[in-house]
Amino acid sequence: MADKLRELKERVLSGVDMTGDTSDDSMMEIIHTAVSEYCHENFLSLEERNRICDEIFNEMRQLDILQELIDDPDITEIMVNGPDNIFVERGGKISRWAKTFSGEEKLDNIIQQIVGFCNRVVNESSPIVDARLPDGSRVNVVTKPVALNGPILTIRRFPKKRLTMEDLIRMGAITDKAARFLEILVKAKYNIFISGGTGSGKTTFLNILSDYIPADERIITIEDSAELSVSAVPNLVSLETRNSNASGCEAIDIRMLIKSALRMRPDRIIVGEIRGSEAIDMLQAMNTGHDGSLSTGHANSPEDMLSRIETMVLMGMDLPLAAIERQIASGIDIMVHLGRMRDKSRKVLGIEEIAGRDDGGIILSTLFAYDEERGLEAVSRLKYTEKLLRAGLLEKYNEDNKDFG
């Protein structure tokens, strides 16, 4: 079959005008013609013909053998460890894929195609890059000399159908009571920080929370690689970082984008993920009139996330720990922690209110906590309700919690 594909590809290339642009439809027509001519000399079933046409087209215009995985809605992660080792995740389980690339050069070409779509560059001097596919899938690339066993390509897939809070409730990821509570908080412009481990669903949950933002607000999203899909707000500005390149373009990082966003009259700022010194800029935005801002971060618990934020602030500014704690306590109102369970399902494991600070540090008040037997349960009432009062939502909150305790 490999010999057939090579022969057919040569016939297709000989029929393409390389001096002009050939549309996808024209390319597929050329491929079908070449395959039909080949069938006069070699018997092929209809299934074989269609498969060969798809494989040739994918190699020439799509992502070669990876396109089959990209088109599979059940695959959530694609892991390419060099040209000969491809692994996929389906239903939370990882397995090895039988197909491989024809060589390292072909994998390199696919990687350059992916990063070129996002105007990114990856080479020996810049061997690590984050990018995305046209469908929004998240891409991470690590190449030589950092990657010793060949180019490494990791693709995080997102569902083609955008999940809603109703979907999460139906899947048991969150209770209806907790969902209503978060809806009220978003509408009342509480600053919410989402924490969780890798693959816990932070970006998905952030997208879902954004559905509760009133449509008449102006929102600015800031990300390393654009993944957010804020659909409910028409007045939306999406900003993405940029790496420096050999052409002399300077790097534009999240810190610069946050500072620029503050001059763009945002009602809220959404930062896809906090990883470093930009934490201080995010906190200052939350503390200077941009209520209702949202962000995410990697951590194993809300307490760990607070410690990480403190460390990240110190990466950007030399401040006493007490001053950093005051910035966090006054900037972030609510922390939502997500986790991945033993059965690979994703759930909301806790909702915490930042209730100030004392000599022992930042005080967390648990509002909802997850129990394996009872699920996500309400534990205590919200202490600070001023934003609910200003938004005219205090009565609704009290009605939802009238039988609490």
C-alpha positions in Angstrom: 0.0 0.0 0.0 2.9 2.4 0.7 4.2 1.9 -2.9 0.7 2.6 -4.2 0.5 5.8 -2.3 3.9 7.0 -3.5 3.1 6.2 -7.1 -0.3 7.9 -6.9 1.2 11.0 -5.1 3.7 11.3 -7.9 0.9 11.3 -10.5 -1.1 13.9 -8.5 1.9 16.2 -8.2 2.6 15.9 -12.0 -1.0 17.1 -12.6 -0.8 20.2 -10.3 0.2 23.6 -11.6 2.8 24.5 -8.9 3.1 28.1 -10.2 -0.5 29.0 -9.1 -2.9 28.3 -6.2 -4.8 25.1 -6.4 -8.0 25.1 -4.3 -8.8 22.2 -2.0 -11.7 21.2 -4.2 -9.5 21.2 -7.3 -6.8 19.2 -5.5 -9.3 16.6 -4.5 -10.6 16.4 -8.1 -7.0 15.9 -9.3 -6.5 13.2 -6.7 -9.7 11.4 -7.7 -8.8 11.5 -11.4 -5.4 10.0 -10.6 -6.8 7.3 -8.5 -9.5 6.5 -11.1 -6.8 6.1 -13.8 -4.8 3.9 -11.5 -7.8 1.7 -11.0 -7.8 0.8 -14.7 -4.4 -0.8 -14.1 -4.8 -2.1 -10.6 -8.0 -3.3 -9.1 -9.1 -1.3 -6.0 -12.3 -1.6 -4.1 -14.4 1.6 -3.6 -13.4 1.7 0.1 -9.7 1.5 -0.8 -10.1 4.2 -3.4 -11.8 6.6 -1.0 -9.2 5.8 1.8 -6.3 6.4 -0.6 -7.8 9.7 -1.8 -8.2 10.9 1.8 -4.7 9.8 2.7 -3.1 11.6 -0.2 -5.2 14.8 0.4 -4.3 14.7 4.1 -0.6 14.4 3.3 -0.6 17.2 0.8 -3.1 19.7 2.4 -3.9 18.6 5.9 -1.8 17.1 8.8 -0.9 13.8 7.1 -1.6 10.8 9.2 -2.6 13.0 12.2 -5.7 14.3 10.3 -7.4 11.0 10.9 -7.0 11.5 14.6 -8.0 15.2 14.4 -11.2 14.1 12.7 -12.0 11.5 15.4 -14.4 13.2 18.0 -13.6 10.6 20.7 -9.9 11.5 20.9 -9.0 14.1 23.5 -5.2 14.1 23.3 -2.7 13.3 20.6 0.9 12.7 21.8 3.6 12.4 19.1 7.0 11.3 20.6 9.1 11.4 17.4 8.0 10.0 14.1 7.7 6.4 15.2 5.7 6.8 18.5 2.2 8.2 18.5 -0.2 7.8 21.4 -3.8 8.9 21.8 -6.2 9.4 24.7 -9.8 8.1 24.3 -12.2 8.2 27.2 -9.3 9.0 29.6 -7.3 5.9 28.5 -4.0 6.2 26.6 -3.1 3.7 23.9 -0.5 3.5 21.2 -1.5 4.2 17.6 -0.4 1.8 14.9 0.5 4.4 12.2 3.8 6.3 12.1 5.3 9.1 10.0 7.5 8.3 7.0 10.4 10.0 8.7 11.5 12.9 11.0 11.5 15.3 8.0 7.8 14.7 7.4 6.9 15.3 11.1 9.1 18.5 11.0 7.1 19.7 8.0 3.8 19.1 9.8 5.0 21.0 12.9 6.1 24.0 10.8 2.7 24.0 9.1 1.0 24.1 12.5 3.1 26.8 14.1 3.0 28.9 10.8 -0.8 29.1 11.0 -0.3 31.0 14.3 2.6 33.1 13.1 4.9 31.3 15.5 8.4 30.0 14.8 10.1 26.9 16.1 13.7 26.0 15.4 17.0 25.1 17.2 17.3 28.6 18.7 13.6 28.6 19.7 12.8 24.9 20.3 9.7 25.3 22.5 6.4 26.8 21.3 2.7 26.9 22.0 0.3 27.1 19.1 -3.2 26.1 18.1 -5.0 24.4 15.2 -7.7 26.1 13.2 -10.4 24.2 15.2 -9.0 25.7 18.4 -7.1 22.6 19.6 -4.1 23.4 21.9 -0.7 22.5 20.6 2.7 22.3 22.3 5.9 21.6 20.4 9.3 20.7 21.7 12.1 20.1 19.1 15.8 19.4 19.0 18.2 20.1 20.7 15.8 20.0 23.8 13.9 16.9 22.7 16.4 14.1 22.4 14.1 11.5 20.8 12.9 13.6 17.9 10.3 16.4 17.6 7.6 16.1 20.3 4.1 17.3 19.4 1.2 17.3 21.9 -2.3 18.3 20.8 -5.1 18.8 23.3 -8.5 18.4 21.6 -11.6 20.2 22.7 -15.2 19.0 22.0 -16.6 20.3 18.7 -19.9 21.0 20.6 -19.2 23.6 23.2 -20.2 22.3 26.7 -22.6 24.2 28.8 -23.3 24.2 32.5 -26.3 22.0 31.9 -23.9 19.5 30.3 -21.7 19.5 33.4 -24.7 19.1 35.7 -25.9 16.1 33.6 -22.4 14.5 33.7 -22.3 15.0 37.5 -19.4 17.4 37.4 -21.3 20.0 39.4 -24.6 20.2 41.2 -27.4 22.4 40.1 -27.2 24.4 43.4 -23.5 25.1 42.9 -24.1 26.1 39.3 -26.8 28.6 40.3 -24.5 30.0 42.9 -21.6 30.5 40.4 -24.0 32.1 38.0 -25.0 34.7 40.6 -21.4 35.4 41.4 -20.4 36.0 37.8 -23.3 38.3 37.2 -22.5 40.2 40.5 -18.9 40.6 39.2 -17.0 38.6 41.8 -13.4 38.0 40.8 -13.1 34.2 40.3 -9.9 32.1 40.1 -10.1 28.5 38.8 -7.5 26.0 39.9 -6.8 22.4 39.1 -4.3 19.9 37.8 -3.4 19.2 34.2 -6.4 18.0 32.2 -8.9 18.9 35.0 -11.0 21.0 32.6 -10.0 24.6 33.7 -10.3 26.2 30.3 -13.6 24.4 29.6 -15.0 25.6 32.9 -13.8 29.2 32.3 -15.6 29.2 28.9 -18.8 28.0 30.6 -18.6 30.6 33.3 -18.2 33.3 30.6 -21.7 32.4 29.4 -23.1 34.2 32.5 -21.4 37.5 31.7 -24.0 40.1 30.7 -24.0 40.7 26.9 -23.7 44.5 27.3 -20.2 44.4 28.8 -16.8 44.8 27.1 -14.5 41.8 27.7 -10.8 41.4 26.9 -9.3 37.9 26.9 -5.6 37.4 27.2 -3.8 34.1 26.5 -0.5 32.6 25.5 -2.3 30.7 22.8 -5.9 31.6 22.1 -8.2 28.8 23.3 -11.1 30.7 25.0 -14.4 30.8 23.2 -16.5 33.6 24.8 -19.7 33.4 22.8 -22.2 35.4 24.9 -20.5 38.9 24.6 -20.4 40.8 21.3 -18.0 43.5 22.5 -15.1 41.1 22.8 -11.3 41.7 22.3 -9.0 38.7 22.1 -5.3 39.2 22.7 -2.5 36.6 22.3 1.2 36.7 23.2 3.9 36.7 20.6 7.4 35.2 20.7 10.4 37.1 19.4 11.8 36.0 16.1 14.8 36.3 13.8 13.1 39.1 11.9 13.6 41.4 14.8 10.1 41.3 16.2 10.2 41.6 20.0 8.3 39.3 22.3 5.0 40.4 23.6 4.1 38.7 26.9 1.0 38.5 29.1 2.3 41.3 31.3 2.4 43.7 28.4 -1.0 42.6 27.2 -2.6 43.1 30.6 -1.1 46.6 30.9 -2.4 47.4 27.4 -5.8 45.9 28.2 -6.3 48.3 31.1 -6.2 51.2 28.6 -8.9 49.6 26.4 -11.8 50.3 28.7 -12.6 46.7 29.7 -15.4 45.8 32.1 -13.7 42.5 32.8 -10.4 41.0 32.0 -10.1 37.2 31.4 -6.6 35.8 31.6 -6.5 32.2 30.3 -3.8 31.0 32.6 -1.4 32.6 35.1 2.0 31.1 35.0 4.5 33.7 36.1 5.2 37.3 36.9 2.0 38.4 35.2 0.2 37.4 38.5 1.0 40.8 40.0 -0.6 42.6 37.0 -3.7 40.4 37.2 -4.1 41.1 40.9 -3.6 44.9 40.3 -6.3 44.8 37.6 -8.7 43.1 40.0 -7.9 45.7 42.6 -8.4 48.7 40.4 -12.0 48.5 39.3 -12.1 45.6 37.0 -14.4 43.4 39.1 -15.7 40.2 37.6 -12.3 39.2 36.1 -11.5 35.5 35.7 -8.4 33.5 35.4 -7.0 30.0 35.9 -3.9 28.3 37.3 -2.3 24.9 37.8 -2.4 23.6 41.4 -3.4 20.5 43.4 -5.6 22.5 45.9 -6.8 26.0 46.5 -4.2 26.4 49.3 -1.4 25.3 46.8 -2.8 27.8 44.3 -2.5 30.7 46.7 1.1 29.7 47.5 1.8 29.6 43.8 0.3 33.0 43.2 2.5 34.4 46.0 5.6 32.9 44.3 4.6 34.2 40.9 4.1 37.7 42.3 7.6 37.6 43.7 8.9 36.7 40.3 7.6 40.0 39.0 8.0 42.3 42.0 10.0 42.3 45.3 7.2 42.8 47.9 6.8 41.7 51.5 4.8 38.6 51.8 2.2 40.4 53.9 1.7 42.9 51.1 1.2 40.1 48.6 -1.3 38.4 50.8 -3.3 41.7 51.1 -3.3 42.0 47.2 -4.6 38.5 46.9 -7.2 38.8 49.6 -8.6 42.0 48.2 -8.3 41.0 44.6 -9.6 37.4 44.4 -13.1 36.8 45.8 -13.7 33.1 45.0 -11.6 30.1 44.1 -13.1 27.1 42.3 -11.0 23.9 42.4 -11.4 21.2 39.7 -10.0 17.7 39.7 -9.9 14.5 37.8 -11.2 11.4 39.5 -10.1 7.8 39.4 -12.6 7.0 36.7 -11.1 9.9 34.6 -14.2 12.0 35.1 -13.7 15.7 35.9 -15.6 17.3 38.8 -15.7 20.5 40.8 -14.1 19.5 44.1 -14.6 22.7 46.0 -15.6 26.4 46.0 -13.8 28.6 48.5 -14.3 32.2 49.5 -11.3 34.3 50.3 -12.4 35.7 53.6 -9.5 38.1 54.4 -6.2 37.4 56.1 -4.6 37.3 59.5 -1.2 36.6 61.0 -1.4 33.0 59.7 -2.0 34.1 56.1 -5.0 34.2 53.8 -8.2 32.9 55.2 -10.3 30.4 53.1 -13.9 29.8 53.9 -15.3 26.6 52.3 -18.6 27.2 50.6 -18.9 23.9 48.7 -16.9 20.7 49.3 -16.9 17.4 47.4 -17.5 14.1 49.2 -17.1 10.8 47.3 -20.3 9.4 48.7 -22.5 12.6 48.8 -21.0 14.6 46.0 -20.6 18.4 46.0 -22.3 19.8 49.1 -22.9 23.3 50.4 -20.9 23.8 53.6 -21.4 27.5 54.5 -22.9 30.7 53.3 -21.1 33.5 51.5 -19.6 36.0 54.0 -19.1 39.0 51.8 -22.3 39.9 50.0 -21.7 43.6 49.1 -21.3 42.8 45.4 -24.5 40.8 45.5 -26.3 43.8 47.1 -24.9 46.3 44.5 -25.9 44.0 41.6 -29.4 43.6 43.0 -28.9 39.8 43.4 -28.7 39.5 47.2 -32.4 38.6 47.5 -32.0 35.9 44.8 -29.0 34.5 46.7 -31.0 34.5 50.0 -33.9 32.8 48.3 -31.7 30.0 46.9 -30.2 29.5 50.4 -33.2 30.1 52.6 -33.1 26.5 53.9 -29.4 26.3 54.2 -28.0 25.1 57.6 
